Structures are given as C-alpha cells and as structure tokens.
Amino acid sequence: MKKLLMLLFASILFSSFALRTQEEHDVVAIYEKIDLDYGTLDDDGEEISFILVKTKIDKGEYKVEIGDKLNSYVYNLRGTNLYIKFRYSPYLYKFDEGVLVWSGYGSGTFYKLD
C-alpha cells in the first residue's frame, strides 16, 4: 500500500510539473476574418481581400490547431475564421496543437501540446 501511495504521489508530481513546463504564450486579442468584395481598397489604394475585426469568445478552454501565420504575432486558428494575436512573437508552426485558455476579459494563454 505504501508503494502504491508513493507511486501515486510521484505521478501527481510529474503530471503537475509537466503542465507547468509546457510552452505557453500570452494571447492579447482574438479577431474574426471578414472577407471583402473584390476591388476593395485600403488607405493607400492597395487592393485588400479581408479585414480582421476584434471579437469576443466565451470564457473557457479550447483545443485548437495553429493555421496560417499572418505576421510574427497573428496566427489563424485552423478550420475557423478566427485569428489570435500574441503578446510576443511565438515559435509556432502550422498544425501545432494546443489549448487556448480564454479568461473572458480580453486575454488568455495558449499552451502548446507536444
């Protein structure tokens, strides 16, 4: 019984250590992609095909997969029209999986899964 308790204690310590050491990235905003009509121009007269509009999602934990990279800070959530903006430029690649923990107050954390 004592060995079983020690094994259980060790596994709990190991799993909580693994959760704390996962790669995590601060998310500062979520945007929705809005497609525009052909021929829409930006302020400089350049054609644009979409805009990103800041949006809200419900508080919670979401299993997500990284899609296309828009720039160093903004990535698409694969299979959706949502984009997330990170506080700092993360080292992420297309198809990286993770959990987005969203506070409901305009910020959250993306935990990359191995």
For each residue, the residues with C-beta under 8 A, 3 or more apart:
1: 4 5
2: 5 6
3: 6 7
4: 1 7 8
5: 1 2 8 9
6: 2 3 9 10
7: 3 4 10 11
8: 4 5 11 12
9: 5 6 12 13
10: 6 7 13 14
11: 7 8 14 15
12: 8 9 15 16
13: 9 10 16 17
14: 10 11 17 18
15: 11 12 18 19
16: 12 13 19 20
17: 13 14 20 21
18: 14 15 21 22
19: 15 16 22
20: 16 17
21: 17 18
22: 18 19 111 112 113 114
23: 111 112
24: 109 110 111 112
25: 86 87 88 90 92 109 110 112
26: 86 87 88 107 108 109
27: 30 84 85 86 87 100 102 107 108 109 110
28: 85 86 87 106 107
29: 54 84 85 106
30: 27 54 55 56 57 82 83 84 85 102
31: 52 53 54 55 74 82 83 84 85
32: 52 53 54 55 81 82 83
33: 50 51 52 76 81 82 83
34: 50 51 52 53
35: 49 50
36: 40 48 49 50 51
37: 40
38: 49
39: 47
40: 36 37 47 48 49
41: 45 46 47 48
42: 45 46 47 48
43:
44:
45: 41 42
46: 41 42
47: 39 40 41 42
48: 36 40 41 42 51
49: 35 36 38 40
50: 33 34 35 36
51: 33 34 36 48
52: 31 32 33 34 70 74 83
53: 31 32 34
54: 29 30 31 32
55: 30 31 32 82
56: 30 106
57: 30 60 62 82 102
58: 102 104
59: 102 103 104 105
60: 57 101 102 104
61: 99 100 101 102
62: 57 99 100 102
63: 97 98 99
64: 77 78 97 98 99 100 110
65: 77 78 79 95 96 97 98
66: 69 75 76 77 78 92 93 94 95 96 97 98
67: 75 76 77 78 79 80 94
68: 75 76 94
69: 66 72 74 75 76 92 94
70: 52 74 75 76 83
71: 74
72: 69 89
73: 85 86 87 88 89
74: 31 52 69 70 71 83 84 85 86
75: 66 67 68 69 70 83 84 86 90 92
76: 33 66 67 68 69 70 80 82 83
77: 64 65 66 67 80 82 83 84 100
78: 64 65 66 67 94 95
79: 65 67
80: 67 76 77
81: 32 33
82: 30 31 32 33 55 57 76 77
83: 30 31 32 33 52 70 74 75 76 77
84: 27 29 30 31 74 75 77 100 110
85: 27 28 29 30 31 73 74
86: 25 26 27 28 73 74 75 89 90 110
87: 25 26 27 28 73
88: 25 26 73
89: 72 73 86
90: 25 75 86 110
91:
92: 25 66 69 75 96 112
93: 66 96
94: 66 67 68 69 78
95: 65 66 78
96: 65 66 92 93 112 113
97: 63 64 65 66 112 113
98: 63 64 65 66 110 111 112 113
99: 61 62 63 64 110 111 113
100: 27 61 62 64 77 84 108 109 110 111
101: 60 61 108 109 110 111
102: 27 30 57 58 59 60 61 62 107 108
103: 59 106 107 108
104: 58 59 60
105: 59
106: 28 29 56 103
107: 26 27 28 102 103
108: 26 27 100 101 102 103
109: 24 25 26 27 100 101
110: 24 25 27 64 84 86 90 98 99 100 101
111: 22 23 24 98 99 100 101
112: 22 23 24 25 92 96 97 98
113: 22 96 97 98 99
114: 22
